[in-house]
Amino acid sequence: MFYSIAFHFANNIIGHCHIDPDQRDIYVYGSELFLSTFLGVLSIILISGLSGHFFSGFIFLLIFISIRLFSGGFHASTYLRCFILSNLSYFVAFLISCLLLKVPSVCGFLLLALSDFVIFAFSPIRNDKHPLSEKTYSKNKVIARKLTLFESIVITLCYVFTLDRAILSISSASLFSVASLMLFEKLRKKE
């Protein structure tokens, strides 16, 4: 389904923008990626909004996408599986954040620290299907670490100044979601 929509979209772009038809595959792939990402984000926003937890969905997407873009981790083999995995990641992060609200705040900080450790230790996870140059690999490692540190500081400051456990909980659970996908891929590669 994505392919046919993306193919049609790419043909329109090529026809209207006078682009070389030999580049059609590149535009089809980019269109598929855009549609898949857009639908995944839209789905999480709709689920969180309809359940009355729009803020948690927004925080999850902000943290999950920004870190995962540079840290890598497990990638699903199809767009449908990616869509399901993304939504499942949000659902699990939301459940973990609900559990964190019932325990002392220190548990949220411990989860945050554990996630930071995993991201610092393993990022970026190499993807065999999309290899990076050593220069890009090194750049992504620095960016993933800086973003993780920055977001962890912001999360901590938000908690210190507002004492809002919900922010700490969903943020820690979102970072844990990224770290879990990284660990899963790391363990999968060892098999």
C-alpha angles and dihedrals in degrees: 000000000000090000095055093047091045091047091052091046092049091050090053091050092048092047097047099038099041094238122166108267088220086075092058094109091056091052092045091052092047091048092050091050092048093049093047093048093043093051092046092051092043091050093052091047091050094046093048093043096047091048091052094249102103091141092058091050091050093048091046093052093045093052099033097050098040095051099034092053089067103024099051122197136160115358122197118235096233137033091245092053090047090052091050093045092050092050092044090050090055093046092051092045089051092050091048090049090053090052091048089056089062097053132058116290090245088074090061090051091048090052089047091051092046091050091047090051093052093047092047093047101046110024126156104029109209116240113210092205093052107033118191128214114251089250092055091043091055092044092051091049091055093044094048091050095046093047092048092049092046094048092046091052091048091048091050093047092048089054095045094050099038104023085218105157092188091067091048092046100049092039094051091045091049092052088046089055091057092046091049093054089049093050092045091054092045091052092043091055091053092059 
